[in-house]
Amino acid sequence: MDPKCKVGQKVIIRPVSEQSGPRDSTIEPYAGQVGEVTDYYWLSPQAGKVFYLYTVRVGKNRNEIALHEDEVEPYKG
């Protein structure tokens, strides 16, 4: 499975519901903002299963935050 976002790509940050499982921290302050992917990593918790984590630069201060794959959506604007 390929990553859905690439380095340099603009993304929209979207929080997921609590039903998807607990997360390390809340991303609510960044919800709806557009950021830029600066890096990404893949994890394979089970053989044949891969998911991605993205480092995204966002906000006026250009903070970098780590986001799960289901918390980013490619920006189409």
Secondary structure in CASP SS format (residue, H / E / C, confidence):
PFRMAT SS
TARGET T0000
AUTHOR 0000-0000-0000
METHOD secondary structure of the structure
MODEL  1
M C 1.00
D C 1.00
P C 1.00
K C 1.00
C C 1.00
K C 1.00
V C 1.00
G C 1.00
Q C 1.00
K E 1.00
V E 1.00
I E 1.00
I E 1.00
R C 1.00
P C 1.00
V C 1.00
S C 1.00
E H 1.00
Q H 1.00
S H 1.00
G C 1.00
P C 1.00
R C 1.00
D C 1.00
S C 1.00
T C 1.00
I C 1.00
E H 1.00
P H 1.00
Y H 1.00
A C 1.00
G C 1.00
Q C 1.00
V E 1.00
G E 1.00
E E 1.00
V E 1.00
T E 1.00
D E 1.00
Y E 1.00
Y E 1.00
W E 1.00
L E 1.00
S E 1.00
P E 1.00
Q E 1.00
A C 1.00
G C 1.00
K E 1.00
V E 1.00
F E 1.00
Y E 1.00
L E 1.00
Y E 1.00
T E 1.00
V E 1.00
R E 1.00
V E 1.00
G C 1.00
K C 1.00
N C 1.00
R C 1.00
N E 1.00
E E 1.00
I E 1.00
A E 1.00
L E 1.00
H E 1.00
E H 1.00
D H 1.00
E H 1.00
V E 1.00
E E 1.00
P E 1.00
Y C 1.00
K C 1.00
G C 1.00
END
